[in-house]
């Protein structure tokens, strides 16, 4: 059973930065493709970014491209999401996920963390 724990969320003003971390059990980040998703109140969970397990290829939602960066450290079994130039519309619970396919669909990720709240004030 894969377990992951997100951290790094908080309250930040618009234009600020946060770095989220996802510490996973075992060799998750080198065994599975890793993704970040977010869910705002009353909205569906949406794709933010993904990184592939072998070559570390990265993919981003258009809404965060150029502002967010996903990375991973396989030695620490940790995945990061550096978020810059934050906007109020980035406010959501952010989830780390692991799965066999690096897609934009939450259905392709089998293991999820508990989430961390990010709130961006205007």
C-alpha positions in Angstrom: 0.0 0.0 0.0 1.4 3.4 -1.1 1.1 6.2 1.4 2.0 9.8 0.8 1.8 12.9 3.0 1.6 16.4 1.6 2.9 19.5 3.4 3.8 23.1 2.7 0.3 24.6 2.2 -0.8 27.8 3.9 -2.0 31.3 3.5 -0.2 33.6 1.1 -0.9 36.9 -0.6 -1.4 37.1 -4.4 1.9 37.2 -6.2 3.6 35.1 -3.4 5.1 31.6 -3.5 4.7 28.3 -1.8 6.5 25.0 -2.1 4.4 21.8 -1.6 6.1 18.6 -0.7 4.8 15.0 -1.0 6.7 12.4 1.0 5.8 8.9 -0.2 6.4 5.5 1.2 8.8 2.9 -0.3 10.1 3.7 -3.8 6.9 5.4 -5.0 8.4 8.2 -7.0 10.5 5.9 -9.0 7.9 3.2 -9.4 4.9 5.3 -10.2 4.1 8.4 -12.2 3.4 11.3 -9.8 0.9 14.0 -10.1 -0.5 17.0 -8.3 -4.2 17.8 -8.4 -6.3 20.4 -6.7 -9.9 20.8 -5.7 -11.7 24.1 -4.8 -15.0 24.1 -2.9 -17.8 23.2 -5.1 -15.6 22.2 -8.0 -14.3 18.9 -9.4 -10.7 17.8 -8.8 -8.5 19.1 -11.5 -5.1 18.2 -12.9 -2.2 20.6 -12.0 1.1 18.9 -13.0 2.7 15.4 -13.4 6.2 14.0 -13.6 7.0 10.6 -15.1 8.7 7.9 -13.1 11.7 7.2 -15.3 12.8 10.2 -17.2 11.2 12.9 -15.1 9.2 14.4 -18.0 6.8 17.0 -16.8 3.3 18.1 -17.8 1.3 21.1 -16.7 -2.2 22.4 -16.8 -2.4 25.5 -19.0 -3.6 27.5 -16.0 -0.4 27.0 -14.1 2.2 26.7 -16.9 5.0 29.1 -16.4 4.2 29.6 -12.7 4.3 26.2 -11.2 7.2 23.6 -11.4 6.9 20.0 -10.5 10.1 18.1 -9.5 11.1 15.0 -7.6 13.9 13.6 -5.6 13.9 9.8 -5.9 16.6 9.4 -3.2 14.2 11.1 -0.8 11.1 9.6 -2.4 9.6 13.1 -2.4 7.8 15.1 -5.1 7.6 18.9 -5.0 5.4 21.6 -6.4 7.0 25.0 -6.5 4.2 27.6 -6.9 5.1 31.1 -7.9 3.0 34.2 -8.8 0.1 32.7 -7.0 -3.4 34.0 -7.8 -6.6 33.9 -5.7 -8.0 31.3 -8.2 -5.2 28.9 -7.1 -6.9 28.5 -3.8 -7.8 24.9 -3.3 -6.8 21.7 -1.5 -3.8 20.3 -3.2 -3.4 16.5 -3.5 -0.4 14.4 -4.4 -1.2 11.2 -6.3 0.7 8.2 -7.7 -0.4 6.0 -10.6 0.7 3.8 -13.5 -0.1 6.3 -16.2 1.0 10.0 -16.3 -2.3 11.4 -17.5 -4.4 14.4 -16.6 -7.3 12.2 -15.3 -7.6 11.6 -11.6 -9.0 8.1 -12.5 -5.5 7.0 -13.6 -4.0 7.7 -10.2 -4.5 5.0 -7.6 -2.9 6.4 -4.5 -3.7 9.7 -2.9 -2.5 11.8 0.0 -4.8 13.6 2.4 -4.3 17.0 0.8 -2.9 20.3 2.0 -4.8 23.6 1.9 -3.5 26.5 -0.2 -5.2 29.8 0.3 -4.3 32.9 -1.8 -5.6 36.2 -0.6 -6.2 39.1 -3.0 
